[in-house]
Amino acid sequence: MYAEGVPCWVDAQLPDLDAGRRFYGELFGWTFEDAYGGSVWARLDGEPVAALAHKADGRMPTVWTVYFAAPDIEATARRVLAAGGQVVMAPLRVARLGVAALVTDPENAVFGLWQADTHPGFGRRRAPGAFTWAQMYTRDTERANAFYGDLFHDALFGPDADPDFGRAPVSDVFPAEMPPHFVVHFQVADCGAALDTVIRLGGRVRAGPFTASYGTVAVVSDNQGASFALLERH
């Protein structure tokens, strides 16, 4: 099981799951299997790395969402509220897999919480084709550091901390009017080659490539509009 505050899972809400399978299967080498509620699990070398879910409500955004481990999800949701965030989706059981919730920080950036049962989260990460980093783009880094530093203190600053999660100003990468949000990063062996594949498959480049402290990054969107980042580690 992942410790509280560690990014442990990601999913994408997409209008067309078959198109998602084709796009991400070719880009990352994922294979897929049916999962809960009509969604599919993506696997890399047999290990679970992400989920693709059908977006049932067209008014909802087409997005990638990062989930942080929350062994006591009810308590974590209460702490989010007490710190000025909001609960968008109250904790909801997902079959025997675990309990999920969607919350926001005080600047309305959405992220997920996951209380694991039979599904602990990533079977593989920090490898090409798998999740490797979550970057929170904010307008107020001091406020974000205070909120997340309190909420997930041990994961970020504890004696065993090895975080896959950073905070940066929105204006570092995006137009200043862009709302605060998370960007899920998937590792690639060659950022340039991966960008070529994204474009060939009908995706778009949103920002970059640029050099960050954790590698070479390009923010892209798939052919349905869900944004994510490619990260080539240095």
Kinemage of the C-alpha trace (Angstrom):
@kinemage 1
@onewidth
@group {chain A} dominant
@subgroup {mainchain}
@vectorlist {calphas} color= white
{ca met a 1} P 0.000 0.000 0.000
{ca tyr a 2} L 1.126 3.560 -0.669
{ca ala a 3} L 1.627 5.906 2.271
{ca glu a 4} L -0.683 8.870 2.773
{ca gly a 5} L -0.032 11.690 0.311
{ca val a 6} L 1.866 9.627 -2.252
{ca pro a 7} L 0.459 9.800 -5.808
{ca cys a 8} L -0.910 6.278 -6.241
{ca trp a 9} L -3.182 6.280 -9.314
{ca val a 10} L -4.298 8.281 -12.351
{ca asp a 11} L -7.318 8.081 -14.593
{ca ala a 12} L -8.607 9.845 -17.689
{ca gln a 13} L -12.242 10.724 -18.376
{ca leu a 14} L -12.673 10.372 -22.147
{ca pro a 15} L -15.644 10.603 -24.549
{ca asp a 16} L -14.358 7.670 -26.638
{ca leu a 17} L -12.635 4.791 -24.840
{ca asp a 18} L -11.725 2.952 -28.038
{ca ala a 19} L -9.933 6.050 -29.328
{ca gly a 20} L -8.167 6.303 -25.969
{ca arg a 21} L -6.988 2.713 -26.214
{ca arg a 22} L -5.546 3.329 -29.666
{ca phe a 23} L -3.828 6.607 -28.726
{ca tyr a 24} L -2.229 5.536 -25.451
{ca gly a 25} L -1.580 1.989 -26.595
{ca glu a 26} L 0.624 3.257 -29.380
{ca leu a 27} L 2.184 6.121 -27.420
{ca phe a 28} L 3.116 4.203 -24.260
{ca gly a 29} L 2.849 0.553 -25.251
{ca trp a 30} L -0.096 -0.026 -22.926
{ca thr a 31} L -2.389 -3.018 -23.127
{ca phe a 32} L -5.926 -2.881 -21.770
{ca glu a 33} L -8.456 -4.965 -19.898
{ca asp a 34} L -12.026 -4.313 -18.829
{ca ala a 35} L -12.297 -3.032 -15.266
{ca tyr a 36} L -15.029 -1.548 -13.083
{ca gly a 37} L -18.098 0.321 -14.314
{ca gly a 38} L -17.251 0.151 -18.005
{ca ser a 39} L -13.773 1.580 -17.523
{ca val a 40} L -10.561 -0.092 -18.624
{ca trp a 41} L -7.241 -0.619 -16.900
{ca ala a 42} L -4.056 0.157 -18.760
{ca arg a 43} L -1.174 -2.218 -18.132
{ca leu a 44} L 2.523 -1.886 -18.869
{ca asp a 45} L 4.376 -5.217 -18.958
{ca gly a 46} L 1.375 -6.688 -17.166
{ca glu a 47} L 1.347 -4.152 -14.311
{ca pro a 48} L -1.515 -1.641 -13.805
{ca val a 49} L -0.484 1.943 -14.581
{ca ala a 50} L -3.713 3.917 -15.244
{ca ala a 51} L -7.421 3.735 -15.940
{ca leu a 52} L -9.448 5.116 -18.838
{ca ala a 53} L -13.093 5.829 -18.042
{ca his a 54} L -15.991 6.820 -20.267
{ca lys a 55} L -17.092 10.417 -19.678
{ca ala a 56} L -20.845 9.935 -19.308
{ca asp a 57} L -21.676 13.636 -18.908
{ca gly a 58} L -20.555 15.832 -21.817
{ca arg a 59} L -20.464 18.847 -19.504
{ca met a 60} L -17.623 17.322 -17.525
{ca pro a 61} L -14.047 18.079 -18.612
{ca thr a 62} L -11.916 15.624 -20.557
{ca val a 63} L -9.046 15.333 -18.097
{ca trp a 64} L -6.383 13.252 -16.415
{ca thr a 65} L -6.755 13.155 -12.622
{ca val a 66} L -4.097 12.216 -10.076
{ca tyr a 67} L -5.107 10.377 -6.894
{ca phe a 68} L -3.191 10.596 -3.629
{ca ala a 69} L -3.208 7.713 -1.186
{ca ala a 70} L -5.524 8.314 1.774
{ca pro a 71} L -5.661 5.363 4.197
{ca asp a 72} L -8.458 7.149 6.110
{ca ile a 73} L -10.237 8.946 3.293
{ca glu a 74} L -13.024 10.394 5.441
{ca ala a 75} L -10.493 12.017 7.758
{ca thr a 76} L -8.426 13.348 4.840
{ca ala a 77} L -11.541 14.861 3.229
{ca arg a 78} L -12.385 16.603 6.508
{ca arg a 79} L -8.866 18.040 6.649
{ca val a 80} L -9.232 19.313 3.079
{ca leu a 81} L -12.408 21.157 4.095
{ca ala a 82} L -10.842 22.538 7.270
{ca ala a 83} L -7.914 23.921 5.234
{ca gly a 84} L -10.162 25.796 2.786
{ca gly a 85} L -10.614 23.183 0.060
{ca gln a 86} L -13.825 21.580 -1.163
{ca val a 87} L -15.191 18.058 -1.579
{ca val a 88} L -16.413 17.688 -5.177
{ca met a 89} L -17.310 13.993 -4.932
{ca ala a 90} L -17.781 12.537 -1.460
{ca pro a 91} L -15.968 9.269 -0.719
{ca leu a 92} L -17.526 6.561 -2.884
{ca arg a 93} L -16.802 2.835 -2.817
{ca val a 94} L -15.558 1.388 -6.116
{ca ala a 95} L -16.542 -2.297 -5.938
{ca arg a 96} L -13.965 -4.150 -3.821
{ca leu a 97} L -11.119 -2.035 -5.140
{ca gly a 98} L -11.262 0.817 -2.651
{ca val a 99} L -12.867 4.187 -1.961
{ca ala a 100} L -12.409 7.280 -4.146
{ca ala a 101} L -13.117 10.972 -3.602
{ca leu a 102} L -12.523 14.141 -5.608
{ca val a 103} L -11.539 17.298 -3.762
{ca thr a 104} L -10.043 20.709 -4.466
{ca asp a 105} L -7.417 22.844 -2.834
{ca pro a 106} L -8.215 26.467 -1.835
{ca glu a 107} L -7.516 27.622 -5.429
{ca asn a 108} L -9.974 25.033 -6.837
{ca ala a 109} L -7.379 22.707 -8.364
{ca val a 110} L -9.011 19.269 -8.476
{ca phe a 111} L -7.287 16.096 -7.278
{ca gly a 112} L -8.363 12.671 -6.134
{ca leu a 113} L -8.033 10.662 -2.931
{ca trp a 114} L -7.818 6.870 -2.902
{ca gln a 115} L -8.303 4.553 0.067
{ca ala a 116} L -7.069 1.207 -1.176
{ca asp a 117} L -8.722 -2.126 -0.594
{ca thr a 118} L -7.837 -4.791 -3.172
{ca his a 119} L -6.359 -2.219 -5.584
{ca pro a 120} L -3.340 -0.465 -4.035
{ca gly a 121} L -2.679 1.685 -7.104
{ca phe a 122} L 0.240 1.713 -9.518
{ca gly a 123} L 1.872 -1.641 -10.092
{ca arg a 124} L 4.623 0.218 -11.901
{ca arg a 125} L 5.797 3.850 -11.887
{ca arg a 126} L 8.908 5.920 -12.587
{ca ala a 127} L 9.571 3.990 -15.787
{ca pro a 128} L 9.014 4.795 -19.481
{ca gly a 129} L 5.293 4.495 -20.178
{ca ala a 130} L 4.312 4.906 -16.519
{ca phe a 131} L 3.431 7.751 -14.161
{ca thr a 132} L 6.473 9.538 -12.828
{ca trp a 133} L 5.455 13.018 -11.541
{ca ala a 134} L 2.496 15.266 -10.710
{ca gln a 135} L 3.026 19.001 -11.065
{ca met a 136} L 0.604 21.395 -9.398
{ca tyr a 137} L 0.476 24.736 -11.232
{ca thr a 138} L -0.772 27.439 -8.902
{ca arg a 139} L -1.118 31.209 -8.692
{ca asp a 140} L 0.087 31.262 -5.089
{ca thr a 141} L 2.937 28.857 -4.402
{ca glu a 142} L 3.206 29.833 -0.735
{ca arg a 143} L -0.460 29.044 -0.171
{ca ala a 144} L -0.160 25.777 -2.109
{ca asn a 145} L 2.940 24.746 -0.178
{ca ala a 146} L 1.162 25.465 3.100
{ca phe a 147} L -1.972 23.526 2.087
{ca tyr a 148} L -0.256 20.438 0.671
{ca gly a 149} L 2.582 20.576 3.163
{ca asp a 150} L 0.064 20.290 5.981
{ca leu a 151} L -2.232 17.794 4.243
{ca phe a 152} L 0.536 15.442 3.059
{ca his a 153} L 3.397 16.434 5.324
{ca asp a 154} L 5.097 13.060 5.736
{ca ala a 155} L 4.993 12.258 2.013
{ca leu a 156} L 6.560 15.611 1.145
{ca phe a 157} L 8.846 16.316 4.077
{ca gly a 158} L 8.979 13.251 6.337
{ca pro a 159} L 12.104 11.167 6.993
{ca asp a 160} L 11.190 8.700 4.232
{ca ala a 161} L 9.917 11.316 1.771
{ca asp a 162} L 10.648 10.674 -1.908
{ca pro a 163} L 7.982 12.858 -3.500
{ca asp a 164} L 6.570 12.528 -7.008
{ca phe a 165} L 4.789 15.869 -6.599
{ca gly a 166} L 5.841 19.491 -7.111
{ca arg a 167} L 4.331 22.972 -7.076
{ca ala a 168} L 5.095 25.818 -9.510
{ca pro a 169} L 3.513 29.104 -10.664
{ca val a 170} L 1.019 28.776 -13.513
{ca ser a 171} L 2.841 31.539 -15.379
{ca asp a 172} L 6.024 29.425 -15.562
{ca val a 173} L 4.441 27.382 -18.361
{ca phe a 174} L 0.927 28.612 -19.118
{ca pro a 175} L -0.815 31.943 -19.720
{ca ala a 176} L -1.362 33.790 -16.437
{ca glu a 177} L -5.160 33.434 -16.752
{ca met a 178} L -4.980 29.613 -16.760
{ca pro a 179} L -6.750 28.231 -13.654
{ca pro a 180} L -4.626 26.342 -11.119
{ca his a 181} L -4.511 22.632 -11.973
{ca phe a 182} L -2.521 19.414 -11.807
{ca val a 183} L -0.604 17.995 -14.765
{ca val a 184} L 0.062 14.248 -14.735
{ca his a 185} L 3.522 13.373 -16.118
{ca phe a 186} L 4.335 10.094 -17.864
{ca gln a 187} L 7.955 9.116 -18.325
{ca val a 188} L 9.366 8.637 -21.823
{ca ala a 189} L 12.800 7.575 -23.016
{ca asp a 190} L 12.973 10.301 -25.684
{ca cys a 191} L 10.778 13.381 -25.358
{ca gly a 192} L 11.271 14.459 -28.974
{ca ala a 193} L 10.296 11.068 -30.377
{ca ala a 194} L 7.264 10.887 -28.076
{ca leu a 195} L 6.161 14.353 -29.224
{ca asp a 196} L 6.331 13.210 -32.834
{ca thr a 197} L 4.081 10.270 -31.942
{ca val a 198} L 1.576 12.492 -30.118
{ca ile a 199} L 1.280 14.751 -33.166
{ca arg a 200} L 1.025 11.830 -35.592
{ca leu a 201} L -1.819 10.360 -33.491
{ca gly a 202} L -3.779 13.615 -33.590
{ca gly a 203} L -2.686 15.142 -30.290
{ca arg a 204} L -1.387 18.669 -29.725
{ca val a 205} L 1.595 20.293 -28.039
{ca arg a 206} L 0.462 22.734 -25.334
{ca ala a 207} L 3.802 23.852 -23.904
{ca gly a 208} L 7.462 23.043 -24.261
{ca pro a 209} L 9.627 21.136 -24.475
{ca phe a 210} L 11.324 22.891 -21.573
{ca thr a 211} L 13.867 21.948 -18.933
{ca ala a 212} L 12.700 21.532 -15.338
{ca ser a 213} L 14.607 20.419 -12.258
{ca tyr a 214} L 13.216 16.907 -12.766
{ca gly a 215} L 13.868 16.549 -16.527
{ca thr a 216} L 12.783 17.641 -20.010
{ca val a 217} L 9.035 18.235 -20.137
{ca ala a 218} L 6.422 18.806 -22.819
{ca val a 219} L 2.759 19.392 -21.979
{ca val a 220} L 0.500 17.853 -24.609
{ca ser a 221} L -3.102 16.796 -25.106
{ca asp a 222} L -4.426 13.612 -26.636
{ca asn a 223} L -6.737 13.502 -29.653
{ca gln a 224} L -9.746 14.022 -27.356
{ca gly a 225} L -8.373 17.021 -25.479
{ca ala a 226} L -7.094 15.464 -22.225
{ca ser a 227} L -3.857 17.180 -21.217
{ca phe a 228} L -0.834 15.456 -19.699
{ca ala a 229} L 2.940 15.795 -19.822
{ca leu a 230} L 5.807 13.787 -21.241
{ca leu a 231} L 8.875 13.669 -19.013
{ca glu a 232} L 12.338 12.557 -20.081
{ca arg a 233} L 14.369 12.107 -16.918
{ca his a 234} L 17.933 13.424 -16.864
